[in-house]
Amino acid sequence: MFIDPHIHAVSRTTDDYEAMAAAGVVAVIEPAFWLGQPRTAVGSFFDYFSTLVGFERFRAAQFGIRHYCTIGLNSKEANNIPLAEQVMEILPLFLAKEGVVAVGEIGYDDQTDAEDRFYREQLKLAVETDLPVMVHTPHRNKKVGTSRSMDVAIEMGLPPSKVIIDHNNEETVREVLDRGFWAAFTIYPNTKMGNERMVEIVRQYGAERIIVDSAADWGVSDALAVPKTARLMRERGIPEDQIHKTCYANALEAYGQSGQMSEQDWLNPAPVDQRTLYEGNSVLRGGQEPRIDRPEKGDLIV
Ligand SMILES: [Zn+2]
């Protein structure tokens, strides 16, 4: 069993869900993020958050995958201050929804004053709602930005055990682990932080508080990054318990602190029944045969 604790599933296809389920992914966490271009109105955020806690959760379940999400204002769009202020007002409503396991992904992009302001305000929300935090660390000036993300989280009253620092690399991992934070790694295909380097990090640092994810989205990315990394670890002689921790158990422990995610959700799931509708809408298109697991007596099996 695997968990992919960072995937932007709204931009993926049903083929991805089927392939993930076949590869052993039982649960995913979808962080709220930007959409490739800036939104212009708070209503766009409202509808996006509604999709994360609503239709996408339903859609994943139709393929046998439990879907959780994190809700937050991303760092890029924090730079539109008037809009960011409006988004802050709707966050508490969504943070209280079922299946929301953290505030996130939040943090720094260009490390501007506006980003700092809304990162702090959202950390405060996390303290108030007693939720973990998923931190997106910047791609530029990463080492400085990562240290600063942790400094500010502590300053705002978050214990490191409630904060998952994502998008780590070899430069940042030691400090993140030494300071007691969770260290997540995003495995993008054809980049320096690929599967091979991930295996070496686990070999060097062990499995404590290390988390593997795909961060798959609408860009060049791989929805199977977690199971593939696990397979490579196995081939390279990483012990099974370390694979289990980094590709499943650590994510469950970190985000399970929300009280919204438990192993029972996928060990005793409701059977897949693709006849089910969400507000009248189906995942099936004209004439497709629904998948029905553990059908009740009297169901038509073709
Ligand atoms: Zn992301």
py3Dmol code that shows the C-alpha trace and the ligand (Angstrom):
import py3Dmol

protein = """\
ATOM      1  CA  MET A   1       0.000   0.000   0.000  1.00  0.00           C
ATOM      2  CA  PHE A   2       1.204   3.488  -0.886  1.00  0.00           C
ATOM      3  CA  ILE A   3       0.051   7.019  -0.119  1.00  0.00           C
ATOM      4  CA  ASP A   4       0.861   9.894  -2.485  1.00  0.00           C
ATOM      5  CA  PRO A   5       0.648  12.827  -0.077  1.00  0.00           C
ATOM      6  CA  HIS A   6       1.039  15.536  -2.717  1.00  0.00           C
ATOM      7  CA  ILE A   7      -0.725  15.313  -6.070  1.00  0.00           C
ATOM      8  CA  HIS A   8      -2.828  17.870  -7.951  1.00  0.00           C
ATOM      9  CA  ALA A   9      -5.407  15.338  -9.006  1.00  0.00           C
ATOM     10  CA  VAL A  10      -7.842  17.806 -10.596  1.00  0.00           C
ATOM     11  CA  SER A  11      -5.382  18.114 -13.479  1.00  0.00           C
ATOM     12  CA  ARG A  12      -4.983  14.338 -13.929  1.00  0.00           C
ATOM     13  CA  THR A  13      -7.110  11.881 -15.865  1.00  0.00           C
ATOM     14  CA  THR A  14      -9.102   8.848 -14.788  1.00  0.00           C
ATOM     15  CA  ASP A  15      -6.344   6.730 -16.409  1.00  0.00           C
ATOM     16  CA  ASP A  16      -3.999   8.079 -13.746  1.00  0.00           C
ATOM     17  CA  TYR A  17      -6.385   7.110 -10.962  1.00  0.00           C
ATOM     18  CA  GLU A  18      -6.723   3.602 -12.423  1.00  0.00           C
ATOM     19  CA  ALA A  19      -2.960   3.212 -12.818  1.00  0.00           C
ATOM     20  CA  MET A  20      -2.326   4.498  -9.289  1.00  0.00           C
ATOM     21  CA  ALA A  21      -4.858   2.125  -7.767  1.00  0.00           C
ATOM     22  CA  ALA A  22      -3.373  -0.790  -9.753  1.00  0.00           C
ATOM     23  CA  ALA A  23       0.103   0.160  -8.473  1.00  0.00           C
ATOM     24  CA  GLY A  24      -1.089   0.064  -4.860  1.00  0.00           C
ATOM     25  CA  VAL A  25      -1.854   3.731  -4.115  1.00  0.00           C
ATOM     26  CA  VAL A  26      -4.689   3.661  -1.585  1.00  0.00           C
ATOM     27  CA  ALA A  27      -4.879   7.347  -0.688  1.00  0.00           C
ATOM     28  CA  VAL A  28      -3.829  10.730  -2.032  1.00  0.00           C
ATOM     29  CA  ILE A  29      -3.574  14.216  -0.572  1.00  0.00           C
ATOM     30  CA  GLU A  30      -4.288  17.097  -2.914  1.00  0.00           C
ATOM     31  CA  PRO A  31      -2.892  20.435  -1.761  1.00  0.00           C
ATOM     32  CA  ALA A  32      -4.585  23.620  -2.866  1.00  0.00           C
ATOM     33  CA  PHE A  33      -2.208  25.430  -5.183  1.00  0.00           C
ATOM     34  CA  TRP A  34      -2.291  27.788  -8.125  1.00  0.00           C
ATOM     35  CA  LEU A  35      -3.602  26.704 -11.515  1.00  0.00           C
ATOM     36  CA  GLY A  36      -0.805  27.744 -13.864  1.00  0.00           C
ATOM     37  CA  GLN A  37      -2.155  31.273 -14.212  1.00  0.00           C
ATOM     38  CA  PRO A  38      -3.337  33.735 -11.602  1.00  0.00           C
ATOM     39  CA  ARG A  39      -6.991  33.847 -10.561  1.00  0.00           C
ATOM     40  CA  THR A  40      -8.720  37.202 -10.731  1.00  0.00           C
ATOM     41  CA  ALA A  41     -11.606  36.806  -8.279  1.00  0.00           C
ATOM     42  CA  VAL A  42     -12.252  35.228  -4.894  1.00  0.00           C
ATOM     43  CA  GLY A  43     -15.082  33.203  -6.425  1.00  0.00           C
ATOM     44  CA  SER A  44     -12.509  31.227  -8.417  1.00  0.00           C
ATOM     45  CA  PHE A  45     -10.834  30.214  -5.166  1.00  0.00           C
ATOM     46  CA  PHE A  46     -14.172  29.372  -3.594  1.00  0.00           C
ATOM     47  CA  ASP A  47     -15.123  27.050  -6.452  1.00  0.00           C
ATOM     48  CA  TYR A  48     -11.653  25.482  -6.576  1.00  0.00           C
ATOM     49  CA  PHE A  49     -11.685  24.699  -2.845  1.00  0.00           C
ATOM     50  CA  SER A  50     -15.224  23.330  -3.258  1.00  0.00           C
ATOM     51  CA  THR A  51     -13.965  20.986  -5.963  1.00  0.00           C
ATOM     52  CA  LEU A  52     -11.149  19.735  -3.720  1.00  0.00           C
ATOM     53  CA  VAL A  53     -13.478  18.860  -0.849  1.00  0.00           C
ATOM     54  CA  GLY A  54     -16.312  17.792  -3.160  1.00  0.00           C
ATOM     55  CA  PHE A  55     -16.206  16.410  -6.663  1.00  0.00           C
ATOM     56  CA  GLU A  56     -12.541  15.386  -6.683  1.00  0.00           C
ATOM     57  CA  ARG A  57     -13.022  13.410  -3.481  1.00  0.00           C
ATOM     58  CA  PHE A  58     -15.953  11.642  -5.143  1.00  0.00           C
ATOM     59  CA  ARG A  59     -14.065  11.103  -8.422  1.00  0.00           C
ATOM     60  CA  ALA A  60     -11.080   9.456  -6.694  1.00  0.00           C
ATOM     61  CA  ALA A  61     -13.409   7.158  -4.737  1.00  0.00           C
ATOM     62  CA  GLN A  62     -14.956   6.009  -8.000  1.00  0.00           C
ATOM     63  CA  PHE A  63     -11.577   4.464  -8.797  1.00  0.00           C
ATOM     64  CA  GLY A  64     -10.951   3.032  -5.348  1.00  0.00           C
ATOM     65  CA  ILE A  65      -8.695   5.817  -4.014  1.00  0.00           C
ATOM     66  CA  ARG A  66      -9.318   7.840  -0.837  1.00  0.00           C
ATOM     67  CA  HIS A  67      -8.850  11.543  -1.496  1.00  0.00           C
ATOM     68  CA  TYR A  68      -7.875  14.135   1.130  1.00  0.00           C
ATOM     69  CA  CYS A  69      -6.807  17.706   0.604  1.00  0.00           C
ATOM     70  CA  THR A  70      -5.090  20.679   2.144  1.00  0.00           C
ATOM     71  CA  ILE A  71      -6.564  24.161   1.910  1.00  0.00           C
ATOM     72  CA  GLY A  72      -4.539  27.348   1.683  1.00  0.00           C
ATOM     73  CA  LEU A  73      -3.508  30.395  -0.290  1.00  0.00           C
ATOM     74  CA  ASN A  74      -0.413  29.582  -2.356  1.00  0.00           C
ATOM     75  CA  SER A  75       2.628  31.836  -2.221  1.00  0.00           C
ATOM     76  CA  LYS A  76       2.469  33.026  -5.846  1.00  0.00           C
ATOM     77  CA  GLU A  77      -1.055  34.378  -5.527  1.00  0.00           C
ATOM     78  CA  ALA A  78      -0.345  35.849  -2.094  1.00  0.00           C
ATOM     79  CA  ASN A  79       1.286  38.677  -4.042  1.00  0.00           C
ATOM     80  CA  ASN A  80      -2.104  39.974  -5.188  1.00  0.00           C
ATOM     81  CA  ILE A  81      -2.820  41.565  -1.820  1.00  0.00           C
ATOM     82  CA  PRO A  82      -6.450  42.732  -2.279  1.00  0.00           C
ATOM     83  CA  LEU A  83      -7.425  39.282  -3.568  1.00  0.00           C
ATOM     84  CA  ALA A  84      -5.346  37.469  -0.950  1.00  0.00           C
ATOM     85  CA  GLU A  85      -7.201  39.338   1.792  1.00  0.00           C
ATOM     86  CA  GLN A  86     -10.514  38.069   0.418  1.00  0.00           C
ATOM     87  CA  VAL A  87      -9.190  34.506   0.181  1.00  0.00           C
ATOM     88  CA  MET A  88      -8.126  34.656   3.826  1.00  0.00           C
ATOM     89  CA  GLU A  89     -11.751  35.292   4.748  1.00  0.00           C
ATOM     90  CA  ILE A  90     -13.036  32.082   3.139  1.00  0.00           C
ATOM     91  CA  LEU A  91     -10.242  29.777   4.376  1.00  0.00           C
ATOM     92  CA  PRO A  92     -11.766  28.998   7.801  1.00  0.00           C
ATOM     93  CA  LEU A  93     -14.947  27.715   6.155  1.00  0.00           C
ATOM     94  CA  PHE A  94     -13.000  25.194   4.063  1.00  0.00           C
ATOM     95  CA  LEU A  95     -10.493  24.220   6.749  1.00  0.00           C
ATOM     96  CA  ALA A  96     -13.435  22.841   8.722  1.00  0.00           C
ATOM     97  CA  LYS A  97     -14.564  20.486   5.935  1.00  0.00           C
ATOM     98  CA  GLU A  98     -14.324  16.710   6.061  1.00  0.00           C
ATOM     99  CA  GLY A  99     -11.117  15.302   4.582  1.00  0.00           C
ATOM    100  CA  VAL A 100      -9.048  18.476   5.004  1.00  0.00           C
ATOM    101  CA  VAL A 101      -5.810  17.273   6.578  1.00  0.00           C
ATOM    102  CA  ALA A 102      -3.675  20.443   6.667  1.00  0.00           C
ATOM    103  CA  VAL A 103      -3.282  24.103   5.862  1.00  0.00           C
ATOM    104  CA  GLY A 104      -1.305  24.208   2.619  1.00  0.00           C
ATOM    105  CA  GLU A 105       0.523  24.363   0.470  1.00  0.00           C
ATOM    106  CA  ILE A 106       1.750  27.667   1.798  1.00  0.00           C
ATOM    107  CA  GLY A 107       5.120  29.346   2.167  1.00  0.00           C
ATOM    108  CA  TYR A 108       7.435  31.351  -0.049  1.00  0.00           C
ATOM    109  CA  ASP A 109       7.922  31.716  -3.780  1.00  0.00           C
ATOM    110  CA  ASP A 110       9.950  34.894  -4.364  1.00  0.00           C
ATOM    111  CA  GLN A 111      10.100  35.587  -0.611  1.00  0.00           C
ATOM    112  CA  THR A 112       8.311  38.930  -0.884  1.00  0.00           C
ATOM    113  CA  ASP A 113       6.774  40.881   2.003  1.00  0.00           C
ATOM    114  CA  ALA A 114       3.276  39.914   0.848  1.00  0.00           C
ATOM    115  CA  GLU A 115       4.203  36.221   0.820  1.00  0.00           C
ATOM    116  CA  ASP A 116       5.607  36.566   4.316  1.00  0.00           C
ATOM    117  CA  ARG A 117       2.463  38.280   5.555  1.00  0.00           C
ATOM    118  CA  PHE A 118       0.047  35.635   4.249  1.00  0.00           C
ATOM    119  CA  TYR A 119       2.316  32.744   5.236  1.00  0.00           C
ATOM    120  CA  ARG A 120       2.232  34.061   8.803  1.00  0.00           C
ATOM    121  CA  GLU A 121      -1.511  34.646   8.779  1.00  0.00           C
ATOM    122  CA  GLN A 122      -2.105  31.087   7.592  1.00  0.00           C
ATOM    123  CA  LEU A 123       0.266  29.614  10.172  1.00  0.00           C
ATOM    124  CA  LYS A 124      -1.846  31.404  12.745  1.00  0.00           C
ATOM    125  CA  LEU A 125      -4.941  29.752  11.253  1.00  0.00           C
ATOM    126  CA  ALA A 126      -3.229  26.369  11.532  1.00  0.00           C
ATOM    127  CA  VAL A 127      -2.578  26.964  15.220  1.00  0.00           C
ATOM    128  CA  GLU A 128      -6.183  28.046  15.771  1.00  0.00           C
ATOM    129  CA  THR A 129      -7.637  25.054  13.899  1.00  0.00           C
ATOM    130  CA  ASP A 130      -5.027  22.628  15.287  1.00  0.00           C
ATOM    131  CA  LEU A 131      -4.148  21.414  11.792  1.00  0.00           C
ATOM    132  CA  PRO A 132      -0.768  20.364  10.375  1.00  0.00           C
ATOM    133  CA  VAL A 133       0.863  22.591   7.736  1.00  0.00           C
ATOM    134  CA  MET A 134       2.211  21.662   4.312  1.00  0.00           C
ATOM    135  CA  VAL A 135       4.991  24.062   3.339  1.00  0.00           C
ATOM    136  CA  HIS A 136       5.938  24.675  -0.276  1.00  0.00           C
ATOM    137  CA  THR A 137       9.598  25.699  -0.283  1.00  0.00           C
ATOM    138  CA  PRO A 138      10.806  28.050  -3.039  1.00  0.00           C
ATOM    139  CA  HIS A 139      12.549  26.730  -6.126  1.00  0.00           C
ATOM    140  CA  ARG A 140      14.849  29.765  -6.212  1.00  0.00           C
ATOM    141  CA  ASN A 141      17.034  30.521  -3.196  1.00  0.00           C
ATOM    142  CA  LYS A 142      15.860  27.213  -1.797  1.00  0.00           C
ATOM    143  CA  LYS A 143      18.234  26.818   1.120  1.00  0.00           C
ATOM    144  CA  VAL A 144      17.576  30.283   2.528  1.00  0.00           C
ATOM    145  CA  GLY A 145      13.845  30.019   1.849  1.00  0.00           C
ATOM    146  CA  THR A 146      13.604  26.651   3.559  1.00  0.00           C
ATOM    147  CA  SER A 147      15.397  27.838   6.693  1.00  0.00           C
ATOM    148  CA  ARG A 148      13.194  30.910   6.794  1.00  0.00           C
ATOM    149  CA  SER A 149      10.024  28.816   6.373  1.00  0.00           C
ATOM    150  CA  MET A 150      10.980  26.822   9.464  1.00  0.00           C
ATOM    151  CA  ASP A 151      12.050  29.879  11.487  1.00  0.00           C
ATOM    152  CA  VAL A 152       8.712  31.581  10.846  1.00  0.00           C
ATOM    153  CA  ALA A 153       6.680  28.436  11.566  1.00  0.00           C
ATOM    154  CA  ILE A 154       8.333  28.134  14.975  1.00  0.00           C
ATOM    155  CA  GLU A 155       7.960  31.845  15.609  1.00  0.00           C
ATOM    156  CA  MET A 156       4.219  31.560  14.921  1.00  0.00           C
ATOM    157  CA  GLY A 157       3.852  28.754  17.433  1.00  0.00           C
ATOM    158  CA  LEU A 158       3.831  25.618  15.292  1.00  0.00           C
ATOM    159  CA  PRO A 159       5.681  22.617  16.702  1.00  0.00           C
ATOM    160  CA  PRO A 160       7.977  21.074  14.024  1.00  0.00           C
ATOM    161  CA  SER A 161       6.045  17.800  14.375  1.00  0.00           C
ATOM    162  CA  LYS A 162       3.013  19.509  12.813  1.00  0.00           C
ATOM    163  CA  VAL A 163       4.892  20.935   9.818  1.00  0.00           C
ATOM    164  CA  ILE A 164       5.710  19.067   6.614  1.00  0.00           C
ATOM    165  CA  ILE A 165       8.421  20.826   4.618  1.00  0.00           C
ATOM    166  CA  ASP A 166       8.053  19.797   0.973  1.00  0.00           C
ATOM    167  CA  HIS A 167      10.229  19.976  -2.163  1.00  0.00           C
ATOM    168  CA  ASN A 168      13.437  19.183  -0.270  1.00  0.00           C
ATOM    169  CA  ASN A 169      16.740  18.262  -1.853  1.00  0.00           C
ATOM    170  CA  GLU A 170      20.206  17.227  -0.678  1.00  0.00           C
ATOM    171  CA  GLU A 171      20.946  20.817   0.335  1.00  0.00           C
ATOM    172  CA  THR A 172      18.012  21.191   2.693  1.00  0.00           C
ATOM    173  CA  VAL A 173      17.293  17.739   4.113  1.00  0.00           C
ATOM    174  CA  ARG A 174      19.763  17.726   6.976  1.00  0.00           C
ATOM    175  CA  GLU A 175      18.582  20.974   8.531  1.00  0.00           C
ATOM    176  CA  VAL A 176      14.908  20.006   8.164  1.00  0.00           C
ATOM    177  CA  LEU A 177      15.442  16.673   9.900  1.00  0.00           C
ATOM    178  CA  ASP A 178      17.797  18.068  12.549  1.00  0.00           C
ATOM    179  CA  ARG A 179      15.174  20.650  13.515  1.00  0.00           C
ATOM    180  CA  GLY A 180      12.488  17.997  13.915  1.00  0.00           C
ATOM    181  CA  PHE A 181      10.321  18.817  10.888  1.00  0.00           C
ATOM    182  CA  TRP A 182       8.955  16.293   8.379  1.00  0.00           C
ATOM    183  CA  ALA A 183      10.985  16.289   5.164  1.00  0.00           C
ATOM    184  CA  ALA A 184       8.987  15.571   2.001  1.00  0.00           C
ATOM    185  CA  PHE A 185      10.549  15.016  -1.413  1.00  0.00           C
ATOM    186  CA  THR A 186       8.878  15.584  -4.746  1.00  0.00           C
ATOM    187  CA  ILE A 187       9.988  13.139  -7.425  1.00  0.00           C
ATOM    188  CA  TYR A 188       9.686  14.774 -10.840  1.00  0.00           C
ATOM    189  CA  PRO A 189      10.748  12.790 -13.902  1.00  0.00           C
ATOM    190  CA  ASN A 190      13.932  13.917 -15.710  1.00  0.00           C
ATOM    191  CA  THR A 191      15.119  16.223 -12.950  1.00  0.00           C
ATOM    192  CA  LYS A 192      17.906  16.139 -10.430  1.00  0.00           C
ATOM    193  CA  MET A 193      15.511  15.114  -7.646  1.00  0.00           C
ATOM    194  CA  GLY A 194      14.630  11.875  -9.461  1.00  0.00           C
ATOM    195  CA  ASN A 195      14.118   8.419  -8.031  1.00  0.00           C
ATOM    196  CA  GLU A 196      17.830   7.567  -8.003  1.00  0.00           C
ATOM    197  CA  ARG A 197      18.727  10.505  -5.764  1.00  0.00           C
ATOM    198  CA  MET A 198      15.792   9.714  -3.489  1.00  0.00           C
ATOM    199  CA  VAL A 199      17.122   6.209  -2.924  1.00  0.00           C
ATOM    200  CA  GLU A 200      20.491   7.663  -1.911  1.00  0.00           C
ATOM    201  CA  ILE A 201      18.841  10.093   0.514  1.00  0.00           C
ATOM    202  CA  VAL A 202      17.030   7.248   2.269  1.00  0.00           C
ATOM    203  CA  ARG A 203      20.241   5.238   2.308  1.00  0.00           C
ATOM    204  CA  GLN A 204      22.054   8.139   3.950  1.00  0.00           C
ATOM    205  CA  TYR A 205      19.381   9.519   6.321  1.00  0.00           C
ATOM    206  CA  GLY A 206      17.163   6.506   6.965  1.00  0.00           C
ATOM    207  CA  ALA A 207      13.379   6.722   6.939  1.00  0.00           C
ATOM    208  CA  GLU A 208      12.509   8.789  10.018  1.00  0.00           C
ATOM    209  CA  ARG A 209      10.236  11.717   9.038  1.00  0.00           C
ATOM    210  CA  ILE A 210      11.063  11.350   5.323  1.00  0.00           C
ATOM    211  CA  ILE A 211       8.116  11.387   2.905  1.00  0.00           C
ATOM    212  CA  VAL A 212       8.045  10.691  -0.854  1.00  0.00           C
ATOM    213  CA  ASP A 213       5.463  12.326  -3.140  1.00  0.00           C
ATOM    214  CA  SER A 214       4.826  13.011  -6.826  1.00  0.00           C
ATOM    215  CA  ALA A 215       3.438  16.567  -6.798  1.00  0.00           C
ATOM    216  CA  ALA A 216       2.002  15.490 -10.145  1.00  0.00           C
ATOM    217  CA  ASP A 217       0.019  18.283 -11.783  1.00  0.00           C
ATOM    218  CA  TRP A 218      -0.677  19.656 -15.247  1.00  0.00           C
ATOM    219  CA  GLY A 219       3.037  19.886 -16.023  1.00  0.00           C
ATOM    220  CA  VAL A 220       5.565  17.175 -16.876  1.00  0.00           C
ATOM    221  CA  SER A 221       5.187  14.917 -13.866  1.00  0.00           C
ATOM    222  CA  ASP A 222       4.433  11.309 -12.954  1.00  0.00           C
ATOM    223  CA  ALA A 223       1.391  10.187 -10.979  1.00  0.00           C
ATOM    224  CA  LEU A 224       3.203   6.895 -10.304  1.00  0.00           C
ATOM    225  CA  ALA A 225       6.311   8.498  -8.791  1.00  0.00           C
ATOM    226  CA  VAL A 226       5.684   7.024  -5.335  1.00  0.00           C
ATOM    227  CA  PRO A 227       5.234   3.351  -6.352  1.00  0.00           C
ATOM    228  CA  LYS A 228       8.100   3.675  -8.850  1.00  0.00           C
ATOM    229  CA  THR A 229      10.438   5.103  -6.213  1.00  0.00           C
ATOM    230  CA  ALA A 230       9.420   2.314  -3.848  1.00  0.00           C
ATOM    231  CA  ARG A 231      10.260  -0.262  -6.495  1.00  0.00           C
ATOM    232  CA  LEU A 232      13.658   1.298  -7.106  1.00  0.00           C
ATOM    233  CA  MET A 233      14.362   1.360  -3.357  1.00  0.00           C
ATOM    234  CA  ARG A 234      13.549  -2.349  -3.211  1.00  0.00           C
ATOM    235  CA  GLU A 235      15.838  -3.093  -6.165  1.00  0.00           C
ATOM    236  CA  ARG A 236      18.633  -1.133  -4.496  1.00  0.00           C
ATOM    237  CA  GLY A 237      18.345  -3.046  -1.244  1.00  0.00           C
ATOM    238  CA  ILE A 238      16.606  -0.445   0.946  1.00  0.00           C
ATOM    239  CA  PRO A 239      14.913  -2.391   3.798  1.00  0.00           C
ATOM    240  CA  GLU A 240      11.165  -2.968   3.505  1.00  0.00           C
ATOM    241  CA  ASP A 241      10.349  -1.089   6.704  1.00  0.00           C
ATOM    242  CA  GLN A 242      12.068   2.021   5.344  1.00  0.00           C
ATOM    243  CA  ILE A 243      10.112   1.801   2.093  1.00  0.00           C
ATOM    244  CA  HIS A 244       6.910   1.390   4.102  1.00  0.00           C
ATOM    245  CA  LYS A 245       7.686   4.466   6.199  1.00  0.00           C
ATOM    246  CA  THR A 246       8.734   6.800   3.394  1.00  0.00           C
ATOM    247  CA  CYS A 247       6.030   5.781   0.914  1.00  0.00           C
ATOM    248  CA  TYR A 248       3.126   5.211   3.292  1.00  0.00           C
ATOM    249  CA  ALA A 249       3.360   5.327   7.073  1.00  0.00           C
ATOM    250  CA  ASN A 250       5.097   8.672   7.602  1.00  0.00           C
ATOM    251  CA  ALA A 251       2.538  10.540   5.501  1.00  0.00           C
ATOM    252  CA  LEU A 252      -0.248   8.869   7.440  1.00  0.00           C
ATOM    253  CA  GLU A 253       1.332   9.789  10.765  1.00  0.00           C
ATOM    254  CA  ALA A 254       2.043  13.394   9.753  1.00  0.00           C
ATOM    255  CA  TYR A 255      -1.350  14.188   8.198  1.00  0.00           C
ATOM    256  CA  GLY A 256      -3.257  11.828  10.480  1.00  0.00           C
ATOM    257  CA  GLN A 257      -2.639  14.437  13.196  1.00  0.00           C
ATOM    258  CA  SER A 258      -5.577  16.278  11.634  1.00  0.00           C
ATOM    259  CA  GLY A 259      -7.947  13.552  12.850  1.00  0.00           C
ATOM    260  CA  GLN A 260      -9.310  13.450   9.286  1.00  0.00           C
ATOM    261  CA  MET A 261      -7.312  10.542   7.859  1.00  0.00           C
ATOM    262  CA  SER A 262      -7.245   7.008   9.182  1.00  0.00           C
ATOM    263  CA  GLU A 263      -6.154   3.634   7.834  1.00  0.00           C
ATOM    264  CA  GLN A 264      -9.690   2.355   8.297  1.00  0.00           C
ATOM    265  CA  ASP A 265     -10.749   4.658   5.446  1.00  0.00           C
ATOM    266  CA  TRP A 266      -9.066   2.378   2.909  1.00  0.00           C
ATOM    267  CA  LEU A 267      -8.884  -0.913   4.800  1.00  0.00           C
ATOM    268  CA  ASN A 268     -12.669  -0.945   5.042  1.00  0.00           C
ATOM    269  CA  PRO A 269     -13.707   1.264   2.138  1.00  0.00           C
ATOM    270  CA  ALA A 270     -17.153   1.580   0.695  1.00  0.00           C
ATOM    271  CA  PRO A 271     -17.182  -0.596  -2.442  1.00  0.00           C
ATOM    272  CA  VAL A 272     -16.642   1.192  -5.749  1.00  0.00           C
ATOM    273  CA  ASP A 273     -19.964   1.742  -7.445  1.00  0.00           C
ATOM    274  CA  GLN A 274     -19.710   3.894 -10.539  1.00  0.00           C
ATOM    275  CA  ARG A 275     -23.481   4.203 -10.727  1.00  0.00           C
ATOM    276  CA  THR A 276     -23.136   6.683  -7.865  1.00  0.00           C
ATOM    277  CA  LEU A 277     -23.659  10.313  -8.751  1.00  0.00           C
ATOM    278  CA  TYR A 278     -22.239  13.516  -7.281  1.00  0.00           C
ATOM    279  CA  GLU A 279     -24.873  16.226  -7.416  1.00  0.00           C
ATOM    280  CA  GLY A 280     -26.326  14.406 -10.392  1.00  0.00           C
ATOM    281  CA  ASN A 281     -22.972  13.959 -12.153  1.00  0.00           C
ATOM    282  CA  SER A 282     -21.218  10.702 -13.030  1.00  0.00           C
ATOM    283  CA  VAL A 283     -17.631   9.788 -13.985  1.00  0.00           C
ATOM    284  CA  LEU A 284     -19.039   7.709 -16.821  1.00  0.00           C
ATOM    285  CA  ARG A 285     -19.802   8.871 -20.334  1.00  0.00           C
ATOM    286  CA  GLY A 286     -22.514   7.686 -22.738  1.00  0.00           C
ATOM    287  CA  GLY A 287     -23.233   3.993 -22.399  1.00  0.00           C
ATOM    288  CA  GLN A 288     -20.111   3.003 -20.430  1.00  0.00           C
ATOM    289  CA  GLU A 289     -20.455   0.003 -18.167  1.00  0.00           C
ATOM    290  CA  PRO A 290     -20.155   1.002 -14.502  1.00  0.00           C
ATOM    291  CA  ARG A 291     -17.580  -0.730 -12.316  1.00  0.00           C
ATOM    292  CA  ILE A 292     -19.388  -2.195  -9.311  1.00  0.00           C
ATOM    293  CA  ASP A 293     -17.273  -3.884  -6.638  1.00  0.00           C
ATOM    294  CA  ARG A 294     -18.868  -6.424  -4.284  1.00  0.00           C
ATOM    295  CA  PRO A 295     -22.232  -5.998  -5.964  1.00  0.00           C
ATOM    296  CA  GLU A 296     -25.440  -6.593  -4.076  1.00  0.00           C
ATOM    297  CA  LYS A 297     -27.684  -9.455  -5.034  1.00  0.00           C
ATOM    298  CA  GLY A 298     -29.788  -8.543  -8.033  1.00  0.00           C
ATOM    299  CA  ASP A 299     -27.232  -6.229  -9.689  1.00  0.00           C
ATOM    300  CA  LEU A 300     -26.797  -6.877 -13.358  1.00  0.00           C
ATOM    301  CA  ILE A 301     -23.265  -8.133 -14.123  1.00  0.00           C
ATOM    302  CA  VAL A 302     -22.288  -7.950 -17.792  1.00  0.00           C
TER     303      VAL A 302
END
"""
ligand_1 = """\
1
ZN
Zn 2.057 21.167 -5.286
"""
view = py3Dmol.view(width=600, height=400)
view.addModel(protein, "pdb")
view.setStyle({"model": 0}, {"cartoon": {"style": "trace"}})
view.addModel(ligand_1, "xyz")
view.setStyle({"model": 1}, {"stick": {}})
view.zoomTo()
view.show()
